[in-house]
């Protein structure tokens, strides 16, 4: 049996594990060992459908030390005029470059693909079965706790009869040689939206698509997430609008409606009140494409699929012969109870700012490198629970804002955030033109509404807690 000695064992070579390792490499002289079940770095991106892209600009994603993309703007398609979104292929190539040109050449990082950690003493190679003992001098870093579920690897929670053609989105490009007459897309989240947009942009008639939407979603308007100074009013101004809405909202429902009126949120069907918000981010052009689909089934979740019909929570719907069902029901945000990030000799990577997992992991690494006791570390890295219901959102944003308040009290951490490309907006705010009346007014509004937003979000959370 071989033996590896290391300071930190990072379990998972996806977005969070690599962002953590990258920052820890910069901030310490520690040795790091990375173990992952996949054959290549990138985590779930290795299993994603071929037409997947990031939700938000490439400029905010990846590891802190290496830029993803070129900060160009798209000149065609639904994202036209907005900053580029890396494709799945670009992301996996990027993470391969991170490992080959950044981590391994340091001489302080060991990378073990196709390997499974046993949770205690070592890891096993999934091909050879060879076991390696790991002696960890400092901590084990769990970068898998909040891992997303993807269509190609999850098991659908429904009954599928014989002769039903059910495929993940990954299989769609391969159907070109025998295209079906009709597609039924199952799911109301971002994967289903990506699938519908891809089908339509690939030339499919909208009348050939049935879209099963268990719950309509509130969606973040991607225009408000742009990194360039020309979008200062939309991005930083959008944050000021968000704080103003949070400060004034009388209820969760009122909050979402205020955010929509401010242009921060949008929805596909203006006549439907969304019941879900998983922070999916879309361009206005994508919303217009999705609105071309008129056969939308809203009868809850699908329970059974049969060759000639499907059974849902609230009824049965006939299906044309030869229909292909596309399974987009995997949830990237499976409910998991939040737990402390720092737990003695264990670190459990989770969100510390919504909705940025890479930034959260990098900041966690910085805190690990610069602070000693878990109490201080967990105060700076309070777990931000993902909102699974609309009523969860005020508590989620309150946790995010309290973290940001604590970061602001730490001079060195504040300086690191300002310089971090993963932060996204710190640099944009630093470059604000204080001589520009519009930009100055936006910065003033940010400071003005923040305290009232915290107070009102606290009231909304307490009202919900008291009601329950």
N, C-alpha and C positions, 0 to 999 in steps of 0.2 A: 504494500500500500504506500503510495506517495504521500508526502506531507507538504502543506503550504502554510507558511507563517505570514500573517498580514496584520495591519492595524485595523482596517475596516473591511468587512465582507459585505459587499453590496449585492443583494439578491434581486436581480432583474436589470436587464440592459435596455430598458425602454426609455421613454422621454424623461421620467423622473430620476431613474437610477443614474443615467449618464449626465444629467444636469447636476445632480448632487456630486458625482465623482469629479466632474470638470472643475467645479468651484472649490471643492476640498483640495484638489491638486494645486490650485493657485494659492490657497490660503494657509496651507500646512506643508510639512515635509513628510506626511504620512504615506505609508504603502497601502494600496487599495487593491482588493481582489473583487472582480465582477463575475458573477455566475448567472447564466441565463439558459432557459430551456430551448430557445430558438437557435437556429444555425447561423444567424446573422444578427447584428445589433439593430435596435429599433423597436423591440417589443411588438405590440399589436399591429404596428404598421406593416409587419411582414405578412399579416393575415388579411389585410384590408382589401376591399374591392378595388379593381384597377382604375376606376375613375374617381376615387376619393381625393379630396384636397383638404387642406386646413380650413377651419372656419374663419380664422382671423389672419391678418397679414403675416407673411413669413418672417418679417422683421422682429416679431415678438417670440419666436419659437426656437427650440433647440437647446444648445448649451451656450453659456455666456461668452465663451472665448472665441467662438467661430460663427460668423454670420451665415444665416440660411437665406439663400436668394441674393438678388442684386438690387433690391428696392426699386424695381421697375414697376410701372403701372400697366395693367392689362389694357390692351387696345381693342379687344373684341370679346364677345360673349357677355353673359349676364353680369360679370364683375368688371365690365369695361369702365375705365376711368379711376378705378380703385387699385390699391397696391396689391401686388401679386400674392397668390395663394399657392404654396408648394404642393405639388402632386404627391401621391403616395410613393411613386418611384423616385422622385427627387428627395423625399424625406429618408427613405431607406439608404439611398446613395450617400446622403449627407451624414447619417449616423455611422456608416461604414468608414467615411473619411474622418469623423471624429475619433473613432477608435484607432485607425491606422496611422493618422498623422498627428494626433494630439495626445491621446492617452498612452498608447504603447511606447512611443518614442521617449516618453518621460523617464522610462526605466523604473517607475514606481507604481505601475498598474499592471495587474495580471487579468487577462480576459479568458473565460472558459465558457464557450458556447456549447449547446447540446448537452447541458449539464443541469441536474436537479439537486437543489440543496435539501438535505434531510431534516433541516430544522434544528439540528443540534451540533453535530460534530464534523460534518463534511458534505461532499457532494458526489453524485454518481453520474458518469458519462452515459447518456441515453443510448448511444450506439454500441459502445464496447462493454458497458457495465462496470468499467473500472471505477473504483472508489478512491477518492482523495480526502485525506483528513485535513481539516482546516483548524489551525490554531490562531484564534483571533485575539490580538493583544488589547484592542479597545472595544469596538462595537460591531454588531451586526445591523445592517441597514436594510429594512424591508421596503423594497420599492414595488412590491406587488399587491399591497393591501387594497389600494384603490384602482387596480387595473381594470380597464374597460372590457366589456364583452363585445365580441364582433360576430357578424352573421355567419362567417365561414367556419367558426369553431364552437358556436353555442348549439344547444339542443332546444328546438322549438317546444314551447309549452302548449302544444295542441295535438289533437289526434289527426293523423293523416291516413286516409284510406288508401287501399291499393289503387294503382292506376292514376294517382294524383301526381302531377308534375310540379314539385316544390323545389325551388333552387335558391341559393343565396345570391346576392347581387354580383358576386365574383363570376358567376357562370353566364351572365348575360351576353358579354361579347362573343362567347362561343356558340350562341344560338343563331348566329347570322346565316348559317348554311341551311337551317330548317326553322325559319321564323314562325312562331305561333301566331294565330289570328288575334289572340287577346292576352293581355297581362293583367293580373290582379296583384297590386302591391300592398303588402300587409305591414302596417305600422304607421304611426303619425310623427315619428321623430326625424332627425336630420338625415339618417341613412335612407329612409323612405323618400324624403325630399330630394336627396342627391340622385336616387334611382329614377324618380319621375322626371327630373330635369334632364338626366342623361338620355332616357328613352325618347323624350320629346326632341332634344337637340340632335339625336341620332336619326331623326326623320320619322318617328312613329306618329301616327295620327292620334291626337288626344282622345278621340272617340274609342280607341282601342285599349284604353287604360281604365281600370276600376281601381280606385284608391280607397283602402279601408283605413279609416282614421278613428281609432278608439277615443282619442281626446285631441282637440285642437290645441296648438301650441302658440304661446307668445314667443316672438323671435327678436333677437337683437339686430338692429339695423347696422350693417357692417360699415356704413358711412361714418358712424360715430367711433370707430376703432382704428382710424387711419393714422400712421406715424408721421406724415409729412407736415411741415409748417403751414402749407396751404390749406390744411384741414384743421387748423387750430380751433376755429369757431365750432366745427362739428365735433371734434374729439374732446378738447378741454372744455369747450362750451357745453357739450353734451354731459360732461361730468357735473358741471355747475347746475344744469337743468335737472339732472338726476337727484342731486342733493336738495334742490328746491322742492321737487316732487315728494321726496321722503320727508321733508320738514312739514309739508302741508297736508299730506294724505290723511283722510279720516278713517280709512280702512284699507285692507290689502287690495280689495277690488278697486277702490278709488286710486290707490298707488299705481296699479298697472295701467289704468286709463289715463292718468296724468303722464306716465312715461310714454304712452303711445302718442298723446297729443304733442309731447315735446320732440317726437321723432326719434326717440331712443329705441322704442320697441315697435314692432309691426306684427301683422298676422295675415294669413292667406285669405281667409274668408271674413270679410268685414261684418257679416251678419251673425257670426258665431262667437260666443264668448269663450275664449280659450280656458282650458282647465289644467294646463301643464306649462311649465317653464323650466327647461333643462339647459338654458343658455345657448341654444343653437343660434348661430349667427349667419345671416343671409344678406345678400345684396338686394336692393330693390328690383333689379332685373330678374333675379331668381324667383321672387314673389310673383312677378308678372307671368313668368313661364308656368308656374304651378297653378295659377288661376285659369289656365287654359283647360284644365281637367275638370269636367263637370260631373262625371259619375263618381261621386264620393259617398261611401257608405259609412254612416255614423250610427252603428248599433252595438257599440262596445267592442270587446276583444273577440277575435276569432277563436272558437273552441274546437271545431271540427272542419276538416276539408274533405270533400267528396268530389268525384268527377263531374257531377252535375249541380252541386250546390255547396254552400258553406254555411255553417251554423255559428252564430255569434251570440253574445250575451243576451241580446234583445230581439232575436229573430233569425230567420233563415233567408238566404239570398240565392237565387238561381245563378248558375255559372254556365257559360257556353262551352260546348265540347272543344277539347284541345287547348284549354286555357293553361297558361303557365303562371303559377303563383310564385311571387318573389318574397322571400322571407326577410323582412327588415325589422323583426320584432326584438332582436337582441338589444339590450340596454347598455349603453356605455357608462351608465351611472347606477349600477345595482346598489340598492340600499345597504350601507354598511355602517354600524354604529361608530361614531367618532371616538377616538381614544387619544391619550396624550401622545405627542410626537416623540418626546424624549422619555425613555423608560429605563434608566440605568444604563445597562450595557446593550440596549436595543433602541434603534430609531425607527419609527414607523412613519414613512413619508405620506403626507396628506396635504390637502389644500390649506394654505395659510392666507391666500388671497384668491378670491373668485374673479374670473374663471381660469386661472393661469397655473397649471400644474408644473410646467418647467421652471417658471420664476419661483414658485413656492419651494421646489426642491433645492434650487440654487441658494435661495435665502436661508433655508434650513441648514445647508452646509456651511454657510458663512457664520451663522449663529453657533453651530457646533465648534467651529474653529476658534471663535473669539470669546466664548463665555464658558464658565466652568460648571455651575450648578444647574440642575434640571429645572429648578423653580424659575430662574431667570430665563432659561431657554424656552420653557413652555409659555411663559408670559409673552415673549417675543414671537413665538410660533403657536399661538392658540389655534386649535383645529377649527377650520371653517366648514360646517356641515353643508353638504350639497342639498339644494332645495328639491325635495321630491313632490311637494305640493305647493300650490301658490301661497298658502299661509306660512310655509317655511321660509319664504324669501326675506321678510323683514329680519328674522333672526340671523340668517346667513349674512346679510349685508351689515348688520350690527357687529357681528364677529369680525368681519373684514375691516370695518372702520376702527374697531378697538385695536386690532393688530397694527394698523397704519398709525394710529396715535402713539402706540408704544415704540414703533420704529422711529418716529419723529423725535423721541426723547433720547435716542442713542446716536450721538454725533457721527461715529464711524460707520454705523450701519446706514444712516441717512446718506452719507457720502457714497457708500457702495451702491445703494439703490439708484442714486442719481446717475451713476456711471454705468449701470447695468443695462445692456441692450434688451434684456428680457423684460425689464420693467415697462418699456414701451413709452409711457407718458412722462416720466421724470425728465428725460432729455428734452422733450417737446416743451415742457413748462419752463425748463431752465433757459431755453432759447426764446422765450416770449419777449416780445418787444414792448417794454414798459412805456415807451413813448407813443405806442399805438393805443388810442382811446378804447377801441373795441376789445383788444386783448387785455388791457388793464382792467376793464369793467368785468371781464370774465373771471380774472384772477380774484378780484374783489368779491364777486358773487360766490366763488368757491369757499373763501374764508367766512363769508357772512352766513351761508346756509349750513355749514358743517355741524356746528353745535346744535342747531335746531333739529337737524336730521337725526342726530344721535338720540336726542331727547324723544322725538316723536316715534322713531323706530322702537325705542325701549317701551314706550306706551303701547304700541301695537303688539309687541311680543307679550307684554304682561297681560293685555286684554285677552289674547288668545290663550295664554296659560291659565288665566283665571276661568275662562269659559270651559276649558277642558277639565 
